[in-house]
């Protein structure tokens, strides 16, 4: 699990000053607890607002022999912030597309903000991973409604449950295909 923090002194910040790393860490920790109950091994790339370069996160993933990579972030839109969650994946890898679809389907069932779609992207972090990977912008931190939800413990629980259910759905579908 890779909770977002872009390395700037305060990272992405909401209209009232909520730093991005606070809700993403909380959601990642809750998701880690759910995954550990399966039981499955789970690793989190960071435990606080420490900046970890992309190359180091990729190396960590390879060394740990991870079977899935999930980045948890928030959307940031300065001009016209829109409420919702979005999922990004590196295009050209079918398993990434399947992971994104499973995550979107399950997150929609758990949180009260609209889906903003699945977006294929060419992000270094997602492109260079040899395993299924996705980046989930769980809400738009620059949107006032979403920012309020990002401060809410119940939203963190619901988001983590949606992510967990999406990961389980992905592995079920992957096993049924093979």
PyMOL commands that place a pseudoatom at each C-alpha (Angstrom):
pseudoatom trace, name=CA, resn=UNK, resi=1, chain=A, elem=C, hetatm=0, pos=[0.000, 0.000, 0.000]
pseudoatom trace, name=CA, resn=UNK, resi=2, chain=A, elem=C, hetatm=0, pos=[1.312, 3.411, -0.930]
pseudoatom trace, name=CA, resn=UNK, resi=3, chain=A, elem=C, hetatm=0, pos=[-0.426, 6.297, 0.880]
pseudoatom trace, name=CA, resn=UNK, resi=4, chain=A, elem=C, hetatm=0, pos=[0.174, 9.513, -1.051]
pseudoatom trace, name=CA, resn=UNK, resi=5, chain=A, elem=C, hetatm=0, pos=[2.606, 12.185, -0.052]
pseudoatom trace, name=CA, resn=UNK, resi=6, chain=A, elem=C, hetatm=0, pos=[4.293, 14.197, -2.781]
pseudoatom trace, name=CA, resn=UNK, resi=7, chain=A, elem=C, hetatm=0, pos=[7.264, 15.392, -0.749]
pseudoatom trace, name=CA, resn=UNK, resi=8, chain=A, elem=C, hetatm=0, pos=[6.397, 19.051, -0.601]
pseudoatom trace, name=CA, resn=UNK, resi=9, chain=A, elem=C, hetatm=0, pos=[6.527, 20.509, 2.859]
pseudoatom trace, name=CA, resn=UNK, resi=10, chain=A, elem=C, hetatm=0, pos=[2.793, 20.047, 3.337]
pseudoatom trace, name=CA, resn=UNK, resi=11, chain=A, elem=C, hetatm=0, pos=[1.762, 18.029, 0.257]
pseudoatom trace, name=CA, resn=UNK, resi=12, chain=A, elem=C, hetatm=0, pos=[-1.679, 18.561, -1.297]
pseudoatom trace, name=CA, resn=UNK, resi=13, chain=A, elem=C, hetatm=0, pos=[-3.802, 20.649, 1.028]
pseudoatom trace, name=CA, resn=UNK, resi=14, chain=A, elem=C, hetatm=0, pos=[-7.540, 21.153, 1.292]
pseudoatom trace, name=CA, resn=UNK, resi=15, chain=A, elem=C, hetatm=0, pos=[-9.358, 24.505, 1.421]
pseudoatom trace, name=CA, resn=UNK, resi=16, chain=A, elem=C, hetatm=0, pos=[-9.135, 24.432, 5.235]
pseudoatom trace, name=CA, resn=UNK, resi=17, chain=A, elem=C, hetatm=0, pos=[-5.581, 23.098, 5.493]
pseudoatom trace, name=CA, resn=UNK, resi=18, chain=A, elem=C, hetatm=0, pos=[-5.964, 19.305, 5.703]
pseudoatom trace, name=CA, resn=UNK, resi=19, chain=A, elem=C, hetatm=0, pos=[-2.721, 17.765, 4.373]
pseudoatom trace, name=CA, resn=UNK, resi=20, chain=A, elem=C, hetatm=0, pos=[-3.246, 14.869, 1.956]
pseudoatom trace, name=CA, resn=UNK, resi=21, chain=A, elem=C, hetatm=0, pos=[-1.044, 12.440, 3.853]
pseudoatom trace, name=CA, resn=UNK, resi=22, chain=A, elem=C, hetatm=0, pos=[-3.323, 12.417, 6.917]
pseudoatom trace, name=CA, resn=UNK, resi=23, chain=A, elem=C, hetatm=0, pos=[-6.439, 10.800, 5.354]
pseudoatom trace, name=CA, resn=UNK, resi=24, chain=A, elem=C, hetatm=0, pos=[-4.431, 8.626, 2.948]
pseudoatom trace, name=CA, resn=UNK, resi=25, chain=A, elem=C, hetatm=0, pos=[-2.390, 7.193, 5.835]
pseudoatom trace, name=CA, resn=UNK, resi=26, chain=A, elem=C, hetatm=0, pos=[-5.539, 6.593, 7.895]
pseudoatom trace, name=CA, resn=UNK, resi=27, chain=A, elem=C, hetatm=0, pos=[-7.257, 4.776, 5.027]
pseudoatom trace, name=CA, resn=UNK, resi=28, chain=A, elem=C, hetatm=0, pos=[-4.110, 2.738, 4.265]
pseudoatom trace, name=CA, resn=UNK, resi=29, chain=A, elem=C, hetatm=0, pos=[-3.803, 1.688, 7.912]
pseudoatom trace, name=CA, resn=UNK, resi=30, chain=A, elem=C, hetatm=0, pos=[-7.443, 0.577, 8.038]
pseudoatom trace, name=CA, resn=UNK, resi=31, chain=A, elem=C, hetatm=0, pos=[-7.041, -1.293, 4.762]
pseudoatom trace, name=CA, resn=UNK, resi=32, chain=A, elem=C, hetatm=0, pos=[-3.884, -2.975, 6.078]
pseudoatom trace, name=CA, resn=UNK, resi=33, chain=A, elem=C, hetatm=0, pos=[-5.833, -4.219, 9.110]
pseudoatom trace, name=CA, resn=UNK, resi=34, chain=A, elem=C, hetatm=0, pos=[-8.509, -5.717, 6.865]
pseudoatom trace, name=CA, resn=UNK, resi=35, chain=A, elem=C, hetatm=0, pos=[-5.951, -7.406, 4.621]
pseudoatom trace, name=CA, resn=UNK, resi=36, chain=A, elem=C, hetatm=0, pos=[-4.052, -8.822, 7.608]
pseudoatom trace, name=CA, resn=UNK, resi=37, chain=A, elem=C, hetatm=0, pos=[-7.247, -10.589, 8.738]
pseudoatom trace, name=CA, resn=UNK, resi=38, chain=A, elem=C, hetatm=0, pos=[-7.460, -12.591, 5.463]
pseudoatom trace, name=CA, resn=UNK, resi=39, chain=A, elem=C, hetatm=0, pos=[-4.576, -13.444, 6.401]
pseudoatom trace, name=CA, resn=UNK, resi=40, chain=A, elem=C, hetatm=0, pos=[-2.206, -11.916, 3.901]
pseudoatom trace, name=CA, resn=UNK, resi=41, chain=A, elem=C, hetatm=0, pos=[1.049, -10.038, 4.186]
pseudoatom trace, name=CA, resn=UNK, resi=42, chain=A, elem=C, hetatm=0, pos=[0.679, -6.293, 3.745]
pseudoatom trace, name=CA, resn=UNK, resi=43, chain=A, elem=C, hetatm=0, pos=[3.313, -3.577, 3.544]
pseudoatom trace, name=CA, resn=UNK, resi=44, chain=A, elem=C, hetatm=0, pos=[2.886, 0.182, 3.667]
pseudoatom trace, name=CA, resn=UNK, resi=45, chain=A, elem=C, hetatm=0, pos=[5.472, 2.351, 1.920]
pseudoatom trace, name=CA, resn=UNK, resi=46, chain=A, elem=C, hetatm=0, pos=[5.386, 5.098, 4.534]
pseudoatom trace, name=CA, resn=UNK, resi=47, chain=A, elem=C, hetatm=0, pos=[4.217, 5.548, 8.118]
pseudoatom trace, name=CA, resn=UNK, resi=48, chain=A, elem=C, hetatm=0, pos=[4.219, 9.359, 8.258]
pseudoatom trace, name=CA, resn=UNK, resi=49, chain=A, elem=C, hetatm=0, pos=[4.818, 12.398, 6.024]
pseudoatom trace, name=CA, resn=UNK, resi=50, chain=A, elem=C, hetatm=0, pos=[8.246, 11.116, 5.035]
pseudoatom trace, name=CA, resn=UNK, resi=51, chain=A, elem=C, hetatm=0, pos=[9.019, 11.561, 1.325]
pseudoatom trace, name=CA, resn=UNK, resi=52, chain=A, elem=C, hetatm=0, pos=[10.056, 8.348, -0.420]
pseudoatom trace, name=CA, resn=UNK, resi=53, chain=A, elem=C, hetatm=0, pos=[11.183, 8.698, -4.066]
pseudoatom trace, name=CA, resn=UNK, resi=54, chain=A, elem=C, hetatm=0, pos=[9.425, 6.640, -6.748]
pseudoatom trace, name=CA, resn=UNK, resi=55, chain=A, elem=C, hetatm=0, pos=[12.537, 4.543, -7.383]
pseudoatom trace, name=CA, resn=UNK, resi=56, chain=A, elem=C, hetatm=0, pos=[12.744, 3.556, -3.722]
pseudoatom trace, name=CA, resn=UNK, resi=57, chain=A, elem=C, hetatm=0, pos=[9.077, 2.561, -3.648]
pseudoatom trace, name=CA, resn=UNK, resi=58, chain=A, elem=C, hetatm=0, pos=[9.534, 0.463, -6.788]
pseudoatom trace, name=CA, resn=UNK, resi=59, chain=A, elem=C, hetatm=0, pos=[12.587, -1.228, -5.284]
pseudoatom trace, name=CA, resn=UNK, resi=60, chain=A, elem=C, hetatm=0, pos=[10.713, -1.905, -2.035]
pseudoatom trace, name=CA, resn=UNK, resi=61, chain=A, elem=C, hetatm=0, pos=[7.913, -3.542, -4.004]
pseudoatom trace, name=CA, resn=UNK, resi=62, chain=A, elem=C, hetatm=0, pos=[10.345, -5.774, -5.900]
pseudoatom trace, name=CA, resn=UNK, resi=63, chain=A, elem=C, hetatm=0, pos=[12.298, -6.781, -2.787]
pseudoatom trace, name=CA, resn=UNK, resi=64, chain=A, elem=C, hetatm=0, pos=[9.135, -7.674, -0.885]
pseudoatom trace, name=CA, resn=UNK, resi=65, chain=A, elem=C, hetatm=0, pos=[7.882, -9.741, -3.842]
pseudoatom trace, name=CA, resn=UNK, resi=66, chain=A, elem=C, hetatm=0, pos=[4.504, -8.031, -3.670]
pseudoatom trace, name=CA, resn=UNK, resi=67, chain=A, elem=C, hetatm=0, pos=[1.599, -9.408, -5.672]
pseudoatom trace, name=CA, resn=UNK, resi=68, chain=A, elem=C, hetatm=0, pos=[-0.315, -6.115, -5.948]
pseudoatom trace, name=CA, resn=UNK, resi=69, chain=A, elem=C, hetatm=0, pos=[0.445, -2.395, -5.597]
pseudoatom trace, name=CA, resn=UNK, resi=70, chain=A, elem=C, hetatm=0, pos=[-2.229, 0.060, -4.537]
pseudoatom trace, name=CA, resn=UNK, resi=71, chain=A, elem=C, hetatm=0, pos=[-1.528, 3.781, -4.240]
pseudoatom trace, name=CA, resn=UNK, resi=72, chain=A, elem=C, hetatm=0, pos=[-4.065, 5.747, -2.185]
pseudoatom trace, name=CA, resn=UNK, resi=73, chain=A, elem=C, hetatm=0, pos=[-4.238, 9.456, -2.964]
pseudoatom trace, name=CA, resn=UNK, resi=74, chain=A, elem=C, hetatm=0, pos=[-6.657, 12.357, -3.205]
pseudoatom trace, name=CA, resn=UNK, resi=75, chain=A, elem=C, hetatm=0, pos=[-7.567, 14.319, -6.294]
pseudoatom trace, name=CA, resn=UNK, resi=76, chain=A, elem=C, hetatm=0, pos=[-6.550, 17.975, -6.439]
pseudoatom trace, name=CA, resn=UNK, resi=77, chain=A, elem=C, hetatm=0, pos=[-8.251, 20.445, -8.749]
pseudoatom trace, name=CA, resn=UNK, resi=78, chain=A, elem=C, hetatm=0, pos=[-7.560, 24.127, -8.231]
pseudoatom trace, name=CA, resn=UNK, resi=79, chain=A, elem=C, hetatm=0, pos=[-9.882, 25.638, -10.853]
pseudoatom trace, name=CA, resn=UNK, resi=80, chain=A, elem=C, hetatm=0, pos=[-13.207, 23.789, -10.561]
pseudoatom trace, name=CA, resn=UNK, resi=81, chain=A, elem=C, hetatm=0, pos=[-12.993, 21.023, -7.952]
pseudoatom trace, name=CA, resn=UNK, resi=82, chain=A, elem=C, hetatm=0, pos=[-15.475, 18.205, -8.510]
pseudoatom trace, name=CA, resn=UNK, resi=83, chain=A, elem=C, hetatm=0, pos=[-16.624, 15.732, -5.912]
pseudoatom trace, name=CA, resn=UNK, resi=84, chain=A, elem=C, hetatm=0, pos=[-15.804, 12.111, -6.541]
pseudoatom trace, name=CA, resn=UNK, resi=85, chain=A, elem=C, hetatm=0, pos=[-13.257, 9.339, -6.652]
pseudoatom trace, name=CA, resn=UNK, resi=86, chain=A, elem=C, hetatm=0, pos=[-11.152, 8.288, -9.618]
pseudoatom trace, name=CA, resn=UNK, resi=87, chain=A, elem=C, hetatm=0, pos=[-8.998, 5.272, -10.371]
pseudoatom trace, name=CA, resn=UNK, resi=88, chain=A, elem=C, hetatm=0, pos=[-5.873, 5.419, -12.507]
pseudoatom trace, name=CA, resn=UNK, resi=89, chain=A, elem=C, hetatm=0, pos=[-3.981, 2.498, -13.999]
pseudoatom trace, name=CA, resn=UNK, resi=90, chain=A, elem=C, hetatm=0, pos=[-1.165, 2.069, -16.491]
pseudoatom trace, name=CA, resn=UNK, resi=91, chain=A, elem=C, hetatm=0, pos=[-2.692, 1.332, -19.885]
pseudoatom trace, name=CA, resn=UNK, resi=92, chain=A, elem=C, hetatm=0, pos=[-1.692, -1.731, -21.833]
pseudoatom trace, name=CA, resn=UNK, resi=93, chain=A, elem=C, hetatm=0, pos=[-1.785, -4.196, -18.946]
pseudoatom trace, name=CA, resn=UNK, resi=94, chain=A, elem=C, hetatm=0, pos=[-5.030, -6.172, -18.754]
pseudoatom trace, name=CA, resn=UNK, resi=95, chain=A, elem=C, hetatm=0, pos=[-4.619, -7.027, -15.070]
pseudoatom trace, name=CA, resn=UNK, resi=96, chain=A, elem=C, hetatm=0, pos=[-4.316, -3.331, -14.211]
pseudoatom trace, name=CA, resn=UNK, resi=97, chain=A, elem=C, hetatm=0, pos=[-7.544, -2.631, -16.089]
pseudoatom trace, name=CA, resn=UNK, resi=98, chain=A, elem=C, hetatm=0, pos=[-9.282, -5.497, -14.266]
pseudoatom trace, name=CA, resn=UNK, resi=99, chain=A, elem=C, hetatm=0, pos=[-7.978, -4.260, -10.894]
pseudoatom trace, name=CA, resn=UNK, resi=100, chain=A, elem=C, hetatm=0, pos=[-9.271, -0.745, -11.613]
pseudoatom trace, name=CA, resn=UNK, resi=101, chain=A, elem=C, hetatm=0, pos=[-12.710, -2.095, -12.604]
pseudoatom trace, name=CA, resn=UNK, resi=102, chain=A, elem=C, hetatm=0, pos=[-12.980, -4.230, -9.453]
pseudoatom trace, name=CA, resn=UNK, resi=103, chain=A, elem=C, hetatm=0, pos=[-11.943, -1.314, -7.247]
pseudoatom trace, name=CA, resn=UNK, resi=104, chain=A, elem=C, hetatm=0, pos=[-14.414, 1.083, -8.853]
pseudoatom trace, name=CA, resn=UNK, resi=105, chain=A, elem=C, hetatm=0, pos=[-17.278, -1.387, -8.556]
pseudoatom trace, name=CA, resn=UNK, resi=106, chain=A, elem=C, hetatm=0, pos=[-16.691, -2.028, -4.848]
pseudoatom trace, name=CA, resn=UNK, resi=107, chain=A, elem=C, hetatm=0, pos=[-15.843, 1.544, -3.829]
pseudoatom trace, name=CA, resn=UNK, resi=108, chain=A, elem=C, hetatm=0, pos=[-19.116, 2.736, -5.418]
pseudoatom trace, name=CA, resn=UNK, resi=109, chain=A, elem=C, hetatm=0, pos=[-20.965, 0.443, -3.033]
pseudoatom trace, name=CA, resn=UNK, resi=110, chain=A, elem=C, hetatm=0, pos=[-19.279, 1.862, 0.063]
pseudoatom trace, name=CA, resn=UNK, resi=111, chain=A, elem=C, hetatm=0, pos=[-18.822, 5.606, -0.246]
pseudoatom trace, name=CA, resn=UNK, resi=112, chain=A, elem=C, hetatm=0, pos=[-21.314, 8.366, -0.918]
pseudoatom trace, name=CA, resn=UNK, resi=113, chain=A, elem=C, hetatm=0, pos=[-19.420, 10.375, -3.536]
pseudoatom trace, name=CA, resn=UNK, resi=114, chain=A, elem=C, hetatm=0, pos=[-19.718, 9.744, -7.281]
pseudoatom trace, name=CA, resn=UNK, resi=115, chain=A, elem=C, hetatm=0, pos=[-17.271, 7.759, -9.371]
pseudoatom trace, name=CA, resn=UNK, resi=116, chain=A, elem=C, hetatm=0, pos=[-15.347, 9.967, -11.796]
pseudoatom trace, name=CA, resn=UNK, resi=117, chain=A, elem=C, hetatm=0, pos=[-14.170, 7.097, -13.919]
pseudoatom trace, name=CA, resn=UNK, resi=118, chain=A, elem=C, hetatm=0, pos=[-11.204, 4.917, -14.627]
pseudoatom trace, name=CA, resn=UNK, resi=119, chain=A, elem=C, hetatm=0, pos=[-8.321, 6.681, -16.334]
pseudoatom trace, name=CA, resn=UNK, resi=120, chain=A, elem=C, hetatm=0, pos=[-5.471, 4.947, -18.149]
pseudoatom trace, name=CA, resn=UNK, resi=121, chain=A, elem=C, hetatm=0, pos=[-2.263, 6.904, -17.466]
pseudoatom trace, name=CA, resn=UNK, resi=122, chain=A, elem=C, hetatm=0, pos=[1.463, 6.745, -18.122]
pseudoatom trace, name=CA, resn=UNK, resi=123, chain=A, elem=C, hetatm=0, pos=[2.750, 7.334, -14.589]
pseudoatom trace, name=CA, resn=UNK, resi=124, chain=A, elem=C, hetatm=0, pos=[6.264, 6.046, -13.927]
pseudoatom trace, name=CA, resn=UNK, resi=125, chain=A, elem=C, hetatm=0, pos=[5.206, 4.443, -10.663]
pseudoatom trace, name=CA, resn=UNK, resi=126, chain=A, elem=C, hetatm=0, pos=[2.460, 2.369, -12.301]
pseudoatom trace, name=CA, resn=UNK, resi=127, chain=A, elem=C, hetatm=0, pos=[4.298, 1.726, -15.587]
pseudoatom trace, name=CA, resn=UNK, resi=128, chain=A, elem=C, hetatm=0, pos=[7.438, 0.259, -14.030]
pseudoatom trace, name=CA, resn=UNK, resi=129, chain=A, elem=C, hetatm=0, pos=[5.753, -2.134, -11.632]
pseudoatom trace, name=CA, resn=UNK, resi=130, chain=A, elem=C, hetatm=0, pos=[5.843, -5.783, -12.732]
pseudoatom trace, name=CA, resn=UNK, resi=131, chain=A, elem=C, hetatm=0, pos=[2.625, -6.547, -10.830]
pseudoatom trace, name=CA, resn=UNK, resi=132, chain=A, elem=C, hetatm=0, pos=[-1.002, -5.362, -11.033]
pseudoatom trace, name=CA, resn=UNK, resi=133, chain=A, elem=C, hetatm=0, pos=[-1.159, -1.752, -9.851]
pseudoatom trace, name=CA, resn=UNK, resi=134, chain=A, elem=C, hetatm=0, pos=[-3.612, 1.113, -9.510]
pseudoatom trace, name=CA, resn=UNK, resi=135, chain=A, elem=C, hetatm=0, pos=[-3.769, 4.582, -8.014]
pseudoatom trace, name=CA, resn=UNK, resi=136, chain=A, elem=C, hetatm=0, pos=[-7.044, 5.475, -6.319]
pseudoatom trace, name=CA, resn=UNK, resi=137, chain=A, elem=C, hetatm=0, pos=[-7.904, 9.135, -5.749]
pseudoatom trace, name=CA, resn=UNK, resi=138, chain=A, elem=C, hetatm=0, pos=[-10.388, 8.353, -2.994]
pseudoatom trace, name=CA, resn=UNK, resi=139, chain=A, elem=C, hetatm=0, pos=[-11.878, 11.875, -2.950]
pseudoatom trace, name=CA, resn=UNK, resi=140, chain=A, elem=C, hetatm=0, pos=[-11.055, 15.381, -4.193]
pseudoatom trace, name=CA, resn=UNK, resi=141, chain=A, elem=C, hetatm=0, pos=[-9.266, 17.149, -1.343]
pseudoatom trace, name=CA, resn=UNK, resi=142, chain=A, elem=C, hetatm=0, pos=[-9.825, 20.555, -2.973]
pseudoatom trace, name=CA, resn=UNK, resi=143, chain=A, elem=C, hetatm=0, pos=[-13.623, 20.058, -3.007]
pseudoatom trace, name=CA, resn=UNK, resi=144, chain=A, elem=C, hetatm=0, pos=[-15.273, 21.210, 0.244]
pseudoatom trace, name=CA, resn=UNK, resi=145, chain=A, elem=C, hetatm=0, pos=[-17.712, 18.281, 0.541]
pseudoatom trace, name=CA, resn=UNK, resi=146, chain=A, elem=C, hetatm=0, pos=[-15.024, 15.692, -0.159]
pseudoatom trace, name=CA, resn=UNK, resi=147, chain=A, elem=C, hetatm=0, pos=[-12.615, 17.432, 2.204]
pseudoatom trace, name=CA, resn=UNK, resi=148, chain=A, elem=C, hetatm=0, pos=[-15.167, 17.091, 4.996]
pseudoatom trace, name=CA, resn=UNK, resi=149, chain=A, elem=C, hetatm=0, pos=[-15.464, 13.388, 4.240]
pseudoatom trace, name=CA, resn=UNK, resi=150, chain=A, elem=C, hetatm=0, pos=[-11.671, 13.015, 4.273]
pseudoatom trace, name=CA, resn=UNK, resi=151, chain=A, elem=C, hetatm=0, pos=[-11.757, 14.201, 7.892]
pseudoatom trace, name=CA, resn=UNK, resi=152, chain=A, elem=C, hetatm=0, pos=[-14.435, 11.646, 8.842]
pseudoatom trace, name=CA, resn=UNK, resi=153, chain=A, elem=C, hetatm=0, pos=[-13.441, 8.358, 10.498]
pseudoatom trace, name=CA, resn=UNK, resi=154, chain=A, elem=C, hetatm=0, pos=[-16.556, 6.626, 9.134]
pseudoatom trace, name=CA, resn=UNK, resi=155, chain=A, elem=C, hetatm=0, pos=[-15.569, 7.667, 5.603]
pseudoatom trace, name=CA, resn=UNK, resi=156, chain=A, elem=C, hetatm=0, pos=[-12.069, 6.243, 6.185]
pseudoatom trace, name=CA, resn=UNK, resi=157, chain=A, elem=C, hetatm=0, pos=[-13.639, 2.936, 7.268]
pseudoatom trace, name=CA, resn=UNK, resi=158, chain=A, elem=C, hetatm=0, pos=[-16.009, 2.833, 4.294]
pseudoatom trace, name=CA, resn=UNK, resi=159, chain=A, elem=C, hetatm=0, pos=[-13.241, 3.719, 1.827]
pseudoatom trace, name=CA, resn=UNK, resi=160, chain=A, elem=C, hetatm=0, pos=[-10.925, 1.052, 3.286]
pseudoatom trace, name=CA, resn=UNK, resi=161, chain=A, elem=C, hetatm=0, pos=[-13.725, -1.534, 3.107]
pseudoatom trace, name=CA, resn=UNK, resi=162, chain=A, elem=C, hetatm=0, pos=[-14.443, -0.631, -0.524]
pseudoatom trace, name=CA, resn=UNK, resi=163, chain=A, elem=C, hetatm=0, pos=[-10.750, -0.933, -1.401]
pseudoatom trace, name=CA, resn=UNK, resi=164, chain=A, elem=C, hetatm=0, pos=[-10.514, -4.250, 0.449]
pseudoatom trace, name=CA, resn=UNK, resi=165, chain=A, elem=C, hetatm=0, pos=[-13.584, -5.652, -1.296]
pseudoatom trace, name=CA, resn=UNK, resi=166, chain=A, elem=C, hetatm=0, pos=[-12.180, -4.492, -4.634]
pseudoatom trace, name=CA, resn=UNK, resi=167, chain=A, elem=C, hetatm=0, pos=[-8.867, -6.257, -4.011]
pseudoatom trace, name=CA, resn=UNK, resi=168, chain=A, elem=C, hetatm=0, pos=[-10.681, -9.466, -3.018]
pseudoatom trace, name=CA, resn=UNK, resi=169, chain=A, elem=C, hetatm=0, pos=[-12.874, -9.249, -6.113]
pseudoatom trace, name=CA, resn=UNK, resi=170, chain=A, elem=C, hetatm=0, pos=[-9.791, -8.749, -8.292]
pseudoatom trace, name=CA, resn=UNK, resi=171, chain=A, elem=C, hetatm=0, pos=[-8.036, -11.846, -6.944]
pseudoatom trace, name=CA, resn=UNK, resi=172, chain=A, elem=C, hetatm=0, pos=[-11.226, -13.923, -7.257]
pseudoatom trace, name=CA, resn=UNK, resi=173, chain=A, elem=C, hetatm=0, pos=[-11.686, -12.901, -10.876]
pseudoatom trace, name=CA, resn=UNK, resi=174, chain=A, elem=C, hetatm=0, pos=[-8.012, -13.416, -11.629]
pseudoatom trace, name=CA, resn=UNK, resi=175, chain=A, elem=C, hetatm=0, pos=[-8.123, -16.937, -10.191]
pseudoatom trace, name=CA, resn=UNK, resi=176, chain=A, elem=C, hetatm=0, pos=[-11.314, -17.762, -12.103]
pseudoatom trace, name=CA, resn=UNK, resi=177, chain=A, elem=C, hetatm=0, pos=[-9.697, -16.712, -15.409]
pseudoatom trace, name=CA, resn=UNK, resi=178, chain=A, elem=C, hetatm=0, pos=[-6.596, -18.802, -14.966]
for i in range(1, 178): cmd.bond("trace and resi %d" % i, "trace and resi %d" % (i + 1))
show_as sticks, trace
zoom trace
